[in-house]
Amino acid sequence: MTEATVIKEEILALTAEHVERLHATWCHMFHSQTCVKYLHRLKQHAEAFYSDLLEESEDKQAIISRDIAALQAEEVQLLGELYGGDAVEERPENVPLIVWQLKLEQTVEQLREELPKRRAEVQELQLQQEALCGELGLPRLPLLLHPLPLPQELTAFRQHLEQLSSERVARTKVMKELQQSIEQQLQQLENDAAERRLWSEIKEDLTTETFERLRALQQRLANQWQELREDIDATREKVLGLWPRLEETDEARMQLVRDATEYTQSTRRVLQEELQRCQLLFRGQLKTIIQQLRVEINEWWDRTLKSRQERLRFASYYTDWYNEELLELHELQLEDLKLYYENHKEIFELYASRAALLARLEELDAKSHDPTRFQNRGGQLLKEERERRDIACKLPKIELQITELVRVHEAKCFGPFLVHGENILELMGRERRHNAALKKTPCSKLRCQPTAATVQSKQGSQPSLRMGCLKNNSTQQQRLLRAAKLQDSSELVTSENENVLADSFKKFTPSSRSSLLPAPRNILGQLDSSGNISQGNTGTSQQDFKPLNLPTPRASRMWLKRPKD
């Protein structure tokens, strides 16, 4: 049993007890009708008391309900302004009205305190945005006081302000770097007041327009500084190029130019003054300088293997009218030759290697015809044979590389690669065929001759006589081999000289041109088809020569072995 139930029972018991006591008293005092009358009045008083008490309680309940409703309405309004919602919690059944009212009053009081704070915060954020956007020149984001922004909107706005702050810091740093760069460029250029006045007119804010103007000014100064740098480099290059030609010995002025290493207007003035001075001296020594260039051009002609006809195409090389235009033509020609050599450097180096190998091969061939080579007991013959094999292996590889590079050149330039005025591939092919012919011709002639060693071996001559005959025949064989080789080489030189002179000296008459050619020589004579030696250029008559029977190389090696005693 609850406390309220106990109290209600006590009230009922107390009321019953007092009514019984009143009724007993009234019965003792009055007759029964009067007692009934008083009971009716007591009932009316009790009804009036409870009615008044109930009415007062209901009025109090109504007041509390109205207050709760007002609080709920205010709560809905505040929640809508602060959080954008209108959901209000309903009162539970077991919660008294007065308790609910107190709770609502506390909630509404908190919302009332939060509302001005939120408005003040919004105003502060608006002021921050106004300052940042005004400084950066960026558009503003809307942030209203009525209705107030939601919490998530305030969070996003705060992030926006953080981004603006970061942008401001970054732009401040860039602005400082731009200002330092522009100040340094102005110091380097030693510029007049016009550029500084233009710089001072630019506002020192962080707007995009200001940065564009600063960058435009920086680019303008950078272009001026680049022009200054290029001008200084070009002037310095001209001065350094003129000094060797002029054979400059003024150490004071040369040291002044060497010390001017910075890219400033002062350096430009020093170099321009030196260039003007050198140009004045240069005009007085124009002839000497052009002649020096001609020496260099001739060296590069030799290096690039130019033919006589190709050299004659540069007609300015042969004129005697010395002026600056002629100098410029010589400089351009020298530059073109250097560029041509640099672009085809690998071909020239390979061709030079090939020429060196061919020269070495000729030396080895000349040594192979030396009659004293068999007296060497130090293994020199074996070394020469190995070197000859190495050269025979290297030459085809080098020629293949040259051919590949030349094919690439022909594909790019749509023309052959010339060496001494001829197609390098045709020239190498002709040289290969000629070298092969030089190697095969003497041996083939010797194989056709009957050898004395063979005849004597058939006749069974004595060893001593055979050795004496072998020595004489070996000497004659070596002379014949040299004579045949000299004749072939003289014929080759004669044909080549005729081609070169025919292209280079067309202005000469046939008689004078033929007088320039070397006459072919035949020292020991030549063999006819029957094995006889015909008359050469030695002045000996036909009757002084007799047919010789020479041993073959294999037979000579066999006769070199002495029989044992």
C-alpha positions in Angstrom: 0.0 0.0 0.0 1.3 3.4 -1.0 1.6 6.4 1.1 -1.1 8.3 -0.8 -3.5 5.4 -0.3 -2.8 5.5 3.5 -3.3 9.2 3.6 -6.6 9.0 1.7 -7.9 6.3 4.1 -6.8 8.5 7.0 -8.7 11.4 5.5 -11.8 9.3 5.0 -11.6 7.9 8.6 -11.0 11.4 10.0 -14.0 12.8 8.0 -16.2 9.9 9.2 -15.2 10.3 12.8 -15.9 14.1 12.7 -19.2 13.6 11.0 -20.2 11.0 13.6 -19.2 13.3 16.4 -21.2 16.2 14.9 -24.2 14.0 14.3 -24.1 12.8 17.9 -23.7 16.3 19.3 -26.6 17.6 17.1 -28.8 14.6 18.2 -28.1 15.4 21.8 -28.9 19.1 21.2 -31.7 19.1 18.7 -34.5 16.9 17.5 -34.0 14.6 14.6 -35.4 16.9 11.8 -32.9 19.6 12.9 -30.1 17.1 12.9 -31.0 16.0 9.3 -31.1 19.7 8.3 -27.7 20.3 9.8 -26.3 17.2 8.0 -27.6 18.5 4.7 -25.8 21.8 5.4 -22.6 19.9 6.3 -22.8 18.1 3.1 -23.2 21.3 1.2 -20.2 22.8 3.0 -18.2 19.7 2.2 -19.2 19.8 -1.4 -18.4 23.5 -1.6 -15.0 22.9 0.0 -14.0 20.1 -2.3 -15.4 22.0 -5.3 -13.3 25.0 -4.5 -10.3 23.0 -3.7 -10.8 21.0 -7.0 -11.4 24.1 -9.0 -8.2 25.7 -7.6 -6.2 22.6 -8.4 -7.6 22.5 -11.9 -6.8 26.1 -12.4 -3.3 25.5 -11.3 -3.0 22.5 -13.7 -4.2 24.7 -16.5 -1.6 27.3 -15.8 1.1 24.7 -15.7 -0.1 23.2 -18.9 -0.1 26.6 -20.6 3.4 27.3 -19.4 4.5 23.9 -20.7 2.9 24.7 -24.1 4.6 28.1 -24.2 7.9 26.5 -23.3 7.5 23.9 -25.9 6.7 26.5 -28.5 9.7 28.5 -27.6 11.8 25.4 -27.6 10.6 24.5 -31.1 11.5 28.0 -32.3 15.0 28.0 -30.7 15.7 24.5 -32.0 14.6 25.6 -35.4 16.9 28.6 -35.4 19.9 26.8 -33.8 19.7 23.4 -35.3 17.0 23.5 -38.0 14.7 21.0 -36.3 11.2 21.2 -34.6 11.1 17.8 -32.9 10.0 18.3 -29.3 10.1 15.5 -26.7 6.7 14.5 -25.4 6.0 14.3 -21.6 5.9 10.8 -20.3 2.8 9.7 -18.4 4.5 9.2 -15.1 6.2 12.6 -15.1 4.2 15.3 -13.2 3.5 18.5 -15.0 5.5 20.7 -12.7 8.6 18.4 -13.1 8.1 18.6 -16.9 7.7 22.3 -16.7 11.0 22.7 -14.8 12.8 20.5 -17.2 11.5 22.5 -20.2 12.4 25.7 -18.5 16.0 24.5 -18.1 16.2 23.4 -21.7 14.8 26.6 -23.0 17.1 28.6 -20.8 20.1 26.8 -22.3 18.8 27.4 -25.8 18.2 31.1 -25.0 21.9 31.4 -23.9 23.1 29.5 -27.0 21.3 31.7 -29.4 23.2 35.0 -28.8 26.4 33.1 -28.7 25.7 31.6 -32.1 24.8 35.0 -33.5 28.0 36.5 -32.1 30.0 33.6 -33.6 28.4 34.0 -37.0 29.2 37.7 -36.9 32.8 37.0 -36.0 33.1 34.5 -38.9 31.6 37.1 -41.2 34.2 39.6 -40.2 37.0 37.1 -40.7 35.8 36.2 -44.1 35.4 39.8 -45.0 39.0 40.6 -44.0 40.5 37.5 -45.8 38.4 37.8 -48.9 39.1 41.6 -49.1 42.8 41.0 -48.8 42.9 38.0 -51.2 40.3 39.4 -53.6 38.2 36.3 -53.5 34.4 36.0 -53.5 32.5 35.7 -50.2 30.4 32.7 -49.1 26.9 33.5 -47.8 26.5 33.3 -44.0 23.2 34.8 -42.7 22.1 35.7 -39.2 18.4 35.0 -40.0 18.1 32.2 -40.1 21.2 31.2 -38.3 23.4 28.6 -40.1 23.3 25.1 -39.0 26.2 23.5 -37.1 27.4 21.6 -40.1 27.3 24.7 -42.1 29.3 26.5 -39.5 31.9 23.7 -39.6 32.2 24.0 -43.4 32.5 27.7 -43.1 35.3 27.4 -40.6 37.1 25.0 -42.9 36.7 27.6 -45.7 38.2 30.3 -43.4 41.1 27.9 -42.7 41.7 27.5 -46.4 41.6 31.3 -46.8 44.1 31.6 -44.0 46.4 29.0 -45.6 46.1 30.8 -49.0 46.9 34.1 -47.3 50.1 32.6 -45.8 51.1 31.0 -49.1 50.5 34.2 -51.0 52.4 36.2 -48.4 55.4 33.9 -48.9 55.1 34.1 -52.7 54.7 37.9 -52.5 57.9 38.2 -50.4 59.8 36.0 -52.9 58.5 38.1 -55.8 59.5 41.3 -54.1 63.0 40.0 -53.4 63.4 38.6 -56.9 62.3 41.9 -58.5 64.5 43.9 -56.2 67.5 41.7 -57.1 66.7 42.0 -60.8 66.5 45.7 -60.5 69.9 45.7 -58.8 71.4 43.5 -61.5 69.9 45.6 -64.3 70.9 48.9 -62.6 67.6 50.1 -64.0 66.4 53.6 -64.1 63.5 55.1 -62.1 60.9 54.1 -64.6 60.8 50.4 -63.5 60.9 51.3 -59.8 58.1 53.8 -60.3 56.1 51.0 -62.0 56.8 48.7 -59.1 55.8 51.3 -56.5 52.4 51.8 -58.3 51.5 48.2 -57.6 49.5 47.8 -54.4 50.9 45.6 -51.8 47.9 43.3 -51.3 47.4 39.7 -52.1 44.8 39.9 -54.8 45.2 37.9 -58.1 45.5 41.2 -60.0 48.4 42.2 -57.9 50.2 38.9 -58.4 49.6 39.1 -62.2 51.1 42.6 -62.3 54.1 41.5 -60.2 54.7 38.4 -62.3 54.4 40.5 -65.5 57.0 42.9 -64.1 59.2 40.0 -63.0 58.9 38.4 -66.5 59.7 41.7 -68.1 62.8 42.1 -65.9 63.7 38.5 -66.5 63.5 39.0 -70.3 65.7 42.1 -69.9 68.2 40.2 -67.8 68.2 37.3 -70.3 68.8 39.7 -73.1 71.6 41.3 -71.0 73.0 37.9 -70.3 72.9 36.8 -74.0 74.4 40.2 -75.0 77.2 39.8 -72.4 77.9 36.2 -73.5 77.9 37.1 -77.2 80.1 40.1 -76.6 82.5 38.2 -74.4 82.7 35.4 -77.1 83.5 38.0 -79.8 86.2 39.6 -77.6 87.7 36.2 -76.7 87.6 35.3 -80.4 89.3 38.5 -81.5 92.1 38.3 -79.0 93.9 35.3 -80.5 93.5 36.8 -84.0 94.8 40.2 -82.9 97.5 38.5 -80.7 96.4 40.8 -77.9 99.1 41.5 -75.3 97.5 44.3 -73.2 97.3 42.3 -69.9 95.6 45.2 -68.1 92.6 45.3 -70.4 92.5 41.5 -70.7 92.5 41.2 -66.9 89.7 43.8 -66.7 87.6 41.7 -69.0 88.4 38.5 -67.1 87.3 40.1 -63.8 84.0 41.2 -65.3 82.2 38.0 -64.6 78.8 39.2 -63.3 75.8 39.8 -65.5 75.3 43.5 -64.9 75.2 46.7 -66.9 78.7 47.5 -65.8 80.0 44.2 -67.3 78.2 45.0 -70.5 79.8 48.4 -70.7 83.3 47.0 -70.1 82.8 44.3 -72.7 81.4 46.7 -75.3 84.3 49.1 -74.9 86.7 46.2 -75.3 84.8 44.9 -78.3 84.9 48.3 -80.0 88.6 48.6 -79.4 89.3 45.2 -80.8 87.1 45.8 -83.8 89.1 48.9 -84.6 92.3 46.9 -84.4 90.6 44.1 -86.3 89.8 46.2 -89.3 93.5 47.1 -89.6 94.5 43.4 -89.5 91.8 42.0 -91.6 94.1 40.4 -94.2 96.2 38.5 -91.6 93.0 37.2 -89.9 91.5 36.0 -93.2 94.8 34.2 -94.0 94.7 32.5 -90.6 91.1 31.4 -91.3 92.2 30.0 -94.7 94.9 27.9 -92.9 92.2 26.5 -90.6 89.8 25.9 -93.5 92.6 24.0 -95.4 93.2 21.9 -92.3 89.5 21.1 -92.0 89.3 20.3 -95.7 92.0 17.8 -95.2 90.2 16.4 -92.1 86.9 16.1 -93.9 88.7 14.5 -97.0 87.5 17.2 -99.5 88.5 16.8 -103.1 90.2 19.5 -105.2 87.0 20.1 -107.0 85.0 20.6 -103.8 87.6 23.0 -102.5 87.4 25.1 -105.7 83.7 25.6 -105.1 84.5 28.0 -102.3 85.6 30.7 -104.6 86.1 33.2 -101.8 89.1 31.3 -100.7 91.0 32.4 -103.7 90.1 36.1 -103.9 92.4 38.9 -102.7 89.8 41.5 -101.9 89.9 41.5 -98.1 86.8 42.9 -96.4 84.4 42.0 -93.6 82.1 40.2 -96.0 84.9 38.0 -97.0 85.8 37.4 -93.4 82.2 36.4 -92.7 82.1 34.0 -95.6 85.3 32.3 -94.3 83.9 32.1 -90.8 80.7 30.5 -92.1 82.7 28.1 -94.2 84.9 27.1 -91.3 81.8 26.6 -89.1 80.1 24.5 -91.8 83.2 22.3 -92.0 83.4 21.8 -88.3 79.7 21.0 -88.1 80.0 18.6 -91.1 82.9 16.8 -89.4 81.1 16.6 -86.0 78.0 15.2 -87.6 80.0 12.5 -89.5 82.8 12.1 -87.0 82.3 8.4 -86.6 82.6 7.8 -90.3 85.8 9.8 -90.6 87.3 8.0 -87.6 86.4 4.6 -89.0 87.8 5.5 -92.4 91.0 6.7 -90.8 91.3 3.5 -88.9 90.7 1.6 -92.2 93.4 3.6 -93.9 95.8 2.9 -91.1 95.1 -0.8 -91.3 95.6 -0.8 -95.1 98.9 1.1 -94.7 100.1 -1.5 -92.1 99.0 -4.3 -94.4 101.1 -2.8 -97.2 104.1 -2.6 -94.8 103.6 -6.3 -94.0 103.4 -7.1 -97.7 106.6 -5.2 -98.3 108.3 -7.1 -95.5 107.1 -10.4 -96.9 109.1 -9.7 -100.1 112.3 -8.9 -98.2 114.9 -11.7 -98.9 116.4 -11.4 -95.5 113.2 -12.1 -93.6 113.9 -15.8 -93.4 117.1 -15.1 -91.3 115.0 -13.8 -88.4 114.9 -16.4 -85.7 112.9 -14.4 -83.0 109.4 -15.4 -84.2 108.9 -12.1 -86.2 107.4 -14.0 -89.1 104.8 -15.6 -86.9 103.9 -12.2 -85.3 103.6 -10.6 -88.8 101.3 -13.4 -89.9 99.1 -13.0 -86.8 99.0 -9.3 -87.3 98.0 -9.9 -91.0 95.2 -12.2 -89.9 94.0 -9.6 -87.3 93.9 -6.9 -90.0 92.1 -9.2 -92.3 89.4 -9.7 -89.6 89.1 -6.1 -88.6 88.9 -4.6 -92.1 85.5 -6.2 -93.1 84.0 -5.2 -89.8 85.2 -1.6 -90.1 83.9 -1.4 -93.7 80.6 -2.9 -92.6 80.2 -0.2 -90.0 81.1 2.5 -92.5 78.6 1.1 -94.9 75.8 1.2 -92.3 76.6 4.8 -91.3 76.8 5.8 -94.9 73.4 4.2 -95.6 71.9 6.2 -92.8 73.5 9.4 -94.2 72.1 8.6 -97.7 68.6 8.1 -96.3 68.7 11.4 -94.4 70.5 13.6 -97.0 69.3 11.8 -100.2 72.8 11.7 -101.6 76.1 9.8 -101.4 78.8 10.4 -98.8 81.9 11.7 -100.7 85.5 11.1 -99.9 88.0 13.0 -102.1 85.0 13.7 -104.4 84.0 10.0 -104.8 81.3 7.9 -103.3 83.0 6.3 -100.3 81.3 2.9 -100.9 82.4 2.8 -104.5 85.9 3.9 -103.5 86.2 1.2 -100.9 85.0 -1.4 -103.3 87.5 -0.3 -106.0 90.3 -0.4 -103.4 89.3 -3.9 -102.3 89.4 -5.1 -105.9 92.7 -3.4 -106.5 94.3 -4.9 -103.4 93.0 -8.3 -104.3 94.5 -7.9 -107.8 97.8 -6.8 -106.4 98.0 -9.9 -104.2 97.0 -12.4 -106.9 98.8 -11.0 -110.0 102.5 -11.6 -109.1 101.9 -15.1 -107.7 99.9 -16.1 -110.8 102.7 -15.0 -113.1 105.3 -16.9 -111.1 103.2 -20.1 -111.1 103.2 -20.1 -114.9 107.0 -20.1 -115.2 109.0 -23.3 -115.2 111.4 -23.2 -112.3 115.1 -24.1 -112.4 114.8 -26.0 -109.2 112.2 -28.3 -110.8 114.5 -28.9 -113.8 117.5 -29.5 -111.7 115.7 -31.9 -109.4 114.6 -33.9 -112.4 118.2 -34.1 -113.7 119.5 -35.1 -110.3 122.1 -32.3 -109.8 124.4 -32.3 -106.9 123.2 -30.5 -103.6 126.0 -27.9 -103.7 125.2 -26.9 -107.3 121.4 -26.9 -106.5 122.0 -24.5 -103.5 124.0 -22.1 -105.6 121.4 -22.0 -108.3 118.7 -21.6 -105.7 120.4 -18.5 -104.3 120.8 -16.8 -107.7 117.2 -17.8 -108.7 115.8 -16.5 -105.4 117.4 -13.1 -105.9 116.1 -12.9 -109.4 112.7 -14.0 -108.2 112.6 -11.2 -105.6 113.6 -8.6 -108.3 110.9 -9.8 -110.6 108.3 -9.6 -107.8 109.3 -6.1 -106.9 109.3 -5.0 -110.6 105.8 -6.4 -111.1 104.5 -4.7 -108.0 106.1 -1.4 -108.9 104.7 -1.5 -112.3 101.2 -2.2 -111.0 101.4 0.6 -108.4 102.9 3.0 -110.9 100.0 2.3 -113.3 97.5 2.9 -110.5 99.1 6.1 -109.4 99.3 7.2 -113.0 95.5 6.6 -113.5 94.6 8.3 -110.3 96.8 11.3 -111.0 95.3 11.6 -114.4 91.7 11.7 -112.9 92.6 14.2 -110.2 94.5 16.5 -112.6 91.8 16.3 -115.2 89.2 17.5 -112.7 91.3 20.1 -110.9 93.4 21.7 -113.7 91.1 21.9 -116.6 92.6 25.3 -117.5 95.9 23.6 -118.5 96.5 22.5 -122.1 96.8 18.8 -122.9 100.5 19.1 -123.4 101.1 20.9 -120.2 98.8 18.5 -118.3 100.5 15.5 -119.7 103.9 16.9 -118.7 102.7 16.9 -115.1 102.0 13.1 -115.0 104.7 10.8 -113.8 105.9 8.3 -116.4 105.5 4.6 -115.6 108.7 2.9 -114.6 109.9 -0.7 -115.2 113.2 -1.3 -113.6 113.8 -5.0 -114.3 111.6 -5.4 -117.3 108.4 -7.5 -117.6 107.7 -11.1 -118.6 106.0 -11.9 -121.9 103.7 -14.8 -122.5 106.6 -17.1 -123.2 108.5 -16.4 -120.0 111.1 -14.0 -121.6 112.0 -10.7 -120.1 111.2 -7.8 -122.4 113.2 -4.5 -122.4 112.3 -2.0 -119.6 113.5 1.5 -118.9 116.9 0.4 -117.6 118.7 1.1 -120.9 119.7 -2.6 -121.4 119.2 -4.1 -124.9 117.0 -7.0 -125.6 120.0 -9.3 -126.2 121.3 -8.9 -122.7 118.3 -10.7 -121.1 118.0 -14.5 -121.2 115.0 -16.6 -120.2 115.1 -17.7 -116.6 113.7 -20.8 -115.0 112.8 -19.8 -111.5 111.7 -22.2 -108.7 108.3 -21.9 -107.2 108.0 -20.8 -103.6 107.3 -24.4 -102.5 110.3 -25.7 -104.5 112.5 -23.0 -103.0 111.5 -24.0 -99.5 112.3 -27.6 -100.3 115.8 -26.7 -101.7 116.5 -24.6 -98.6 116.8 -27.9 -96.6 120.4 -29.0 -96.7 121.0 -32.8 -96.9 122.7 -34.4 -93.9 126.3 -35.4 -94.5 
